[in-house]
Amino acid sequence: MRFKFKLLSTNSLFNHNTSLYKNLSMATQTLNTSSTQNPNNEFNDDDDDRLCSAAATTSQEGEATQLFELKRANGYLKGESRIERAWAHWKKLGEPKLIVAPMVDNSELPFRMLCRKYGAEAAYTPMLHSRIFTETDKYRSLEFTTCKEDRPLFVQFCANDPDILLEAARRVEPYCDYVDINLGCPQRIARRGNYGAFLMDNLPLVKSLVEKLANNLNVPVSCKIRVFPNLQDTLSYAKMLEEAGCSLLAVHGRTRDEKDGKKFRANWEAIKAVRNVVRIPVLANGDIRHMDDVQNCLDETGADGVLSAESLLENPALFAGYRTAEWGLGSAGIREDGKLDQAELLKEYLELCERYPVPWRMIRSHVHKMLGEWFKIQPSVREDFNKQSKLTFEFLYDLVNRLRELGVSIPLYVKEIREAAASSNGHVA
């Protein structure tokens, strides 16, 4: 069986006058599989079977690139050289601080591009299942999409077999800046599949996964973890990952059992402790709801960047300084923006989906997340939406118009100083 990523020409999302990449293609790769069927792999969106993918374009110039040979596998580097290479790569990417976290079915290309428009500086793909990714053409086409503006990019896999993980990672390494291993998913499906946070019970396997990628890939390996209840266990875990070849570590400040982000506060002190014992870049995850949280988290943890997940789903413009009513209404120094709200963000998202097709289940999920509070005011509109077994863009645009005609209006909020700062800088953040 053979497969090839399809390349679609794309115009710049922000109307830059840059020329399109030329001669972009992937060599057709041969794949022998024992089966292309999987009971957990359901697809009903044949029309969405498209991939917009541009080859990675790493510069051949620059002292860091020449010194640490960033396009060579990590395996030839040990100790201090590997740490230096990790930082050289991070600096080459511009040291992004505002990052879209990996979210199953929710951090797909159109959503990433929307968040990038509103301030996100890097993004993760949704978690991809390494075994299904290696076995199934359709899964690859539907679940992994990217384009040339979609950088820096982390491609995340869940896995429990080093060889399968490496095979999956090799397919995407030309198109990303990190291959990330999901070591933090706390959901029951991860328990059943023996991956994510449940690999915390088998650290030798975790180490073998990281070493396999670090010693064989050209791009760096990153890991996303949760903390152990015992801080010392967390610190030992982080150091083990660094020694195994992890070049960047994202730390979710909750334990495996603390699934409810509204009930359990993220432990930023634990993230700070990790930052102090490892020498690679560290990202902080947990309780990033608006830009004040971003700055507070960076100050308290010393992390090199932050990830946001659930808050971005409700408000993809979070990194541009916008707040939802929950975090803006009644807050000192905060006012209504009057120009942007979640309905407008949804329309922008739908336009991106028309450009970069994705499965309708993802679109449906984003409609619920962005218009959740609007639906509470007009539940009949939500009921009508839920009745639709097959969605169309025409229906969704009309749904937004119906909400407006019914008088629903929930503004986003900004700091008072934002307008003055924008005026002095000549643009809006």
N, C-alpha and C positions, 0 to 999 in steps of 0.2 A: 504494500500500500504506500502511496506517495501523497504528500501534502505540500502545499505552498501557500504562504500568506499572500493574500491579494493586496495590492497597493493601489490606493485611490488618491488621485491628485487632490490637494486641499489648498484653499486660500487661507491666508492668515486670518485668525479669528478677530484680530484687532485692526485689520486693514493696513498692516504694515506693507510697505512697498518692497518686500523682499521677494526674490525670485524663488520659484518652486525648486525643490531638490530634483536633480536629474539622475537618471539611470538608477533609481532605487529599486532594489529587488532582493529577494532572498533566494539562495540556492535551494532547489528542491531537495528535500531530505527524505531518505527512505526509512520507513518505520514498519517493522514486523510486529504485529500484535496478535495476541491469542484471542482477543475479543474486543469488539467495539460497543458492546452493550453494557449498560450499568443500571441497576434498578433505581439508583438515586439520581440519575441524570435525566431530567425531563425537559424536553424542548418542544414548544408548540408554535414557534415563531419563524417559519421558514423564510419569510420575506426579509428577516433581519440578518440573514447569513452573509454579512459583509465585514471586511476588516480594513480599517484605514491605518496603515502602519508605515512609518518612515524609519529608515536605517539610522542607527546611532551615528553621530558625527563627532567623534572625539578628536580634538585638535592634535596635530602632530607637533605643535610648537609649544613653547613655554618651558621654563626651567624645571617646574615640578614634573611635567610630563616626561621630559627627557631624563631627569634624574632618577625617577622611580619607575619608569617604564610602565605607565598605568595600563597599557593594553596587554601586558603579560600577566599570566596567572599568578595568584598569590603564592603558589607552592614553592617558588624559588626564593621567597623571602622568609626570614625568621626574625623573631624578637623585635629589636628596636626598628629595624628596617620596615617591618610590617606596620608598626605603629606610625612611622613617618609616612608611609604610603597611604594609610587611612586618612591622615590629615591633609596630605597633598590632594587627594581626590575630593575631600569635602570642601576645601578651599577653592578648588577648580570649579566646583558647582556654584560658588558664590556664597557658601555657608547659609543656606536658606533657614529661616527661623519659623515661618508660618506654613504649616504642612497639613494637608488633608490626610486623615488617618485611614487605614484600610477598613472597609465596611462591606460585609457580604451583601452583594446585589445593590450596593448603594454608592460606591466610589468609582463608578464606571466612567468612561471617557467624557460624555456630555456633562456630567456633574463635575468632574475634575476641571473641565475647561471653564465652566461657570464660576467655580471657586477661584480659579487662577485669574479670571477677569477681575474679581473683587479681592485681590490681595494675596491669595495663596501663592507661595513661592516654590512649592514642591508638593508631590502627591503620591499616595500609594494606590495601586489597583485594588479591587476587591480580592479577598482570599481566593486563590485558585487551588483546586485539588490536583496535586502533582500526578497521581496515577491516572485520573480521568483525562488530564491534560495530555499525557503522552499517548493515550489510547484512542481518543475520539476527535476526529477532525471537526465535527460540528461544535463540540465544546470549546475547542480552541478559537474557532471563528466567532462564536457568540460572546465568549466570556473575556477574551483578551483583545482589546482594541486600543489603538493609540494613533497619534499623528505627530507631525514634526514639532508642533508647538507644545506638546505634552511632556515637557522636561523641566527640571529633573524628575525622574520617575522611578519609584520603587515597585517592582513586581513581586507580589507576595504569594508564597505557596505554603500549604499545609502538607506535611509528609511524615512518614515514619520509616521510610526505606531510603537509605543514602543513594543507591544507584538510580532508583526511579526519580528521586529529587534532582539528581544531576542531569538526567536525560531531559526532564522538563525545563530546568534552568538553562540548559544550552540552547533551547529553542527561542528563548526570549532575551538572552544577554545582549544581542546586537541592538535591542530596542529600549534598553533601560540603563539606569545609572547604578542601581543596586538590585540584586536578587535577595529578597527578604524571606526569612523563615518565620512562619507564624508559630510562636511558642506561648501565645497568650489567650487563645480562644477558650472561654470557660463554658461554652454551651454543651448541652447533652449530646448533640451530634458529634462534637469533638471527643467526648468520652467514648461514645460508641465506636468512632473511627480510630481512636488512639492517636490523636494528634493535638496540636494546640497546647493549652495549658496543662493537659493531662500527661504530657511528656516530662513535666517536672518530676514525675515519679520514676523516671528512667533517664538519669543524667548521662550515663555512658552513651545511650542512643542519641541524645541531643548533641553531645560532643562529636559523635561520628557524622551526623548530618552537617554540622558546621565545617568540620575538617574536609569532608568530601567536596563541598562547594569551594571552600577557600583554596584548596590545593589544585583545583581543576578549572576554575572559571577565570575569564579575563576581567570581569567586573567584580567589584567588592561584594562581600556578603554582609547583610545586616540581619539583625534579629529583633523581634518585638516580644517582650516578656511581661509577665505579671510578677508581683513581689510575693515572696513567701511570708507566712505569718511571723517568722523569726527573721530579724534583720540580718543576722550573721549568715544565715542560709542564703539570703538574697545576694549578699556581697560575694560570697563564695561562688555562687551561680554566675554572677556577672563576670568575675575574674576568669572563671573557667571558659566562658564564651569568648572572651578576649583572647585567651591563650590558644583556643581552638582555631582562631582566624577571623572572628567577627570584626568587621571594620567600623560598624556603627550600631549602637544599641538604643532601642526605644523602650522606655520603661513605663508601663501602666501602673500607677500608684495604688492599685487595689489587688487584693489576693484573688485567687481562683474562685473562692466562694462568695466574694463580694460582687455580685453581678449587677445589682441595682445601683446605678450611678446617682440616683436621687436620694437613696437611703444611706449610702456609704461615701464619705468624703475620700478623695484620693490622698494618699500619704506622700506629700511632697518631700517630707523629711527623708523618707526612704530613697526617693529619687536623688536627693542631694547626696546622700551617703554613697550611692552607686557612682555618682559623678566624681566623688572624691577618691574612689579606689581604682577606677579604670582610667586608661589613658587615651581611649578612642572617643570620638564624638558621642554624646548622649542626648537623646530627645526625651522630653517629658510628656506624658499623656495622662489626662484626667482633670476634670473640672475646668476646662477652658471654654467659657460660655460667652465671653466678650473680650475686647482688647485690654481692659484693665486686668483681667485674669492672666492674659498673656504676659504682660509686664511683671505682674506679681510672681508668677510661676518662674519666669526666667531669673528674677532677683532672688527668690527663695531657694531655688534648686541649683542655680549655676549651670543649668542645662544649655545646650547649644541650639535648641529649637523646641517648639511645642507642636503637638498633634491635637487636632480637634475632630470629633466624630459626630455624636448626636446633635450637638448644638449647630453644626454646619448643615445638617439635614433640614432643620427648621429655618435656618438663616444662612444661606450660602455666601452672604455678604459680610459675615462676621469679621473677617480679616481686613475689611475696608473700614471698620469702625462702627458698623451698624449693630443695633441691638433689637431684639424682639421686645414686645410689651412686657414680658415677664421680668426682663432685666433692665428695662428702660423706664417704664412707667413709674413716676414718683421718685426716681433717682436724682440726686442733687447734680445740677449742671448738665442734665440731659433734656433734650427737647425732641419733639416730633420732626422727622425729616421732611415730610410732605412731598417728596419726589419719588421715593422708592418704597415698595412694600413687597410682601411675599408673593402676591399675585403677579406683580411685574417680574419678579425673579423666576416664577414658574413659567411665564411666557418665554422668557429668555432661554430657560432650560429646554422647553419644547422645541424652540427653533434650533437649538444645538442637536437635539435628538433627530430632527429632520436631516441635519447635515451628517451626523454620525449615528446611524441606526443602532439601536440596542434592543434587547427583548422587552416586550411590553410589561412584563412583570416588574421590571426595574422602574419604568416610567410610572406605573400605577403606585408603587411604593413612594416615590418622590411627591406625587400629587397629594397623597395622604399626609406626608410629613410637612410639606410647605403650607398646605391649606387646612391643617388640622383645626386651628382655632377659628378659622372662617366657617368651617363645616359645623362647629358647635353652635354658631349663630343661626345658620340655615341648614339644619339636619336633613331637610327634604332634598337638598342638592346633593348631599353626601349619599343619601339612599339611592338617588338616581344614578350617581356615579358607580356605586357598588353593584348595581343591577347589570351594568354593561359587561357582558361576557367577552366582547371584542371591542377594544377601544380604537378610536381614530383621532388624528390631530384636530380635525374639524370639531369633534365633540368636545375635546379638552379646551380648545380656545373658547368655544361657546360657553363652557362651564364657568370659566373665569368671568366672561361678560355677564352671565346670569347673576353671579354673586355681586358684581358691581351694581347691576340694575336693581337688585334687591336691597341695596344700601349698605352692604357689608364693606367696611373699611377699617383695617387694622394697620396703623402706620408702623414703620420701623423708626427707631430712635437713634440720635447721634449726640455727641457731646457738643455743648455750645461753642467750645473753642475750635471745633472742627472746621467751621465755615471761615473763621478768621485765618486759621492756618492754611487752608486751601487757597484763600485769596492771596496770601503772601507768597505761596509757592507757585501760584499760577495754575493749580489743578486740584482736583478732589482726590483724597487718599483712596 
